[in-house]
Amino acid sequence: MKESVLVTKIIELVRERGGYAENIWGGGFQSAGIPDILACYKGVFLGIEVKVGKNKPSALQKAKVKIINDAGGLAVVTWDTTDQVIAMLDYIDRKADGQKSVLDATIG
């Protein structure tokens, strides 16, 4: 699957669940390393770096994911699937409902 197809699927997934999501296109006037998708779901800021195949995130992309997580948002690098994004949205839903999650130890 092409990265652009996966990006579109993820954006549609977030929007179908009532969130806001935009694809961020890099350019000369933008800070480097920003995740491919910036979103907000139930008041939580999301950063989603999308990779396919053997592509790997750069050190700067990894650093931006860490900065977002350290700032109280949620950010992930996802490969080839929407599974991580679904898990992240489900986690937010559980937190919004006051339920504990198996992801509490890994996400926050």
N, C-alpha and C positions, 0 to 999 in steps of 0.2 A: 504494500500500500504506500502511496506517496504521502509525504509529510503534509502537504496541503490538504489532502483528503481527510487525514486524521484530525488536523486542526479544525476543519469545518465540522466534523462529527462532534468534537468536544464542545465547540461553541454552541452548536444546536442542542446538545445535551444540557448544558448549563442553562440556556435560555428556556428550554422546555420545562425545566424545574423551577422557573420563575426568577432566575438570576440574570445578571448582566455580564456579557462577555464580549471582548473585542480582540481581534488578531492584531498584534503589534508588528509592523513592518520596520525593520531596521533601516537606518539611513544616516547620512553624514551629519545631520543635525540632532541626532538622538544619542543618548548614552548607550554604550555598548553593553551587551550581556543581558538586557531586559528579556524576560521570558516571552515566548511566542504569544501567549494568551494572558491578558490581564482581565480579571473578573471580580465580581462581588456577588456573594450568595449568602442571604440571610444576615447581612451586615458583616460578613467576613471577607477580607481582601484575599484574593487568590492569584497566584502566579503559576502558570503551567508552561514548562519548557517541553516541547514535543520533539521526540527523536524517533527515527525509524531505522530498521536494519542495524547495521554496525556503527551508525553515527553515535558519537559520544558528546556529552556537553563539555564545553571548554571550562577551564578553571574559572574564568570570569562568570560564566553562566552558573556554575555551582556556587560561586560566592554570592551572586544575586539571590539565588534560592535561599541560601542561609540567612542573608540579610532580611528577606521578607519573613521567614519563620521567626527570626530573633525579634522582629518588630511586632509580632503578634498576629501576622497573617498566616496563611498556609500556602506553601509552595512545594511543588514536586517536579521531578523530571519523569516523564512517562514515555515508554517505548512501545510502539506498535499496537497499542490497545487503549481503550477508554477505561479499563478496569480500575486503574489508580484514581482516576477522576471520579468515577462512580463511588469508590470507597471514601474519597475525601468528602463528597457531597453527602453521602449517607452518615458519615461521622458528624458533620455539621448538623444534620437533621437530628441525630441522637442527642447532641449537646443542646440543641434548641429545645428538645423535649425533656431535658434534664436526666437523660439516661447515660450510664457509663458505657464506654466503648472499649473494645479490644485494642483500638488504636491509641487510647489515651497514653500508653507508655511510649509510643513512637512519634506521635504528633504533638502532644501537649497535654 
